[in-house]
Amino acid sequence: MRWRKRDHLAPWMVGKGGEKANPRYMPHHDHYVELYEPMTDQDLGQAVMAN
């Protein structure tokens, strides 16, 4: 996932290219985001900023 000009990755994302997700984040924790399903608001998991 690309957010704020940075790539965020997680192992559970493999094979899910093109799917939509809504990010949620804490303003002072820019190194990771929580991703949620847009329609059901189900938690998909955490993504960490790539190096």
N, C-alpha and C positions, 0 to 999 in steps of 0.2 A: 504494500500500500504506500502511496506517495502522499505525504501530508506535510505542509509547511516547508516545501522544497527539500524534504528528506525522505529516504526510504525506510519503511518499517516492515520487518519480517517476523514470521513465526513458523515453526514446523507444521502446524495444522493448516497453513495456507497452501501447501503443495497441491497442485491440481485444481485450484479454485480461481484461476485467473479469469477476470471479467465479471466476477460476481460483485454485487454492491454491498457495502457495509458502511455504517455510520460510526465515526470515531467519537470517543469521549475521552477527555484528558483533564489532568490537573494542570493549571497554568505553570506551576513551578516544577513539574515533572515532565519535561519535554522529551525525555529519552524513551518513553513508552506510551502507548495508547491502548484503550480497551475498545474492541470492535463489537458492534451490535447489528443484528439483522434489521434492515429498514422496515419491513412489513410487520414483523411479530415482536420486535424489540428484544429478541432473544440474545443473550450474551454469547458471542462467538469465541472470545478469548482475547488474550493480550498479545500485542505485537511490540517488539523491541526495535529501537533504531539501529539500522545497519551501519557498519563501519565505513 
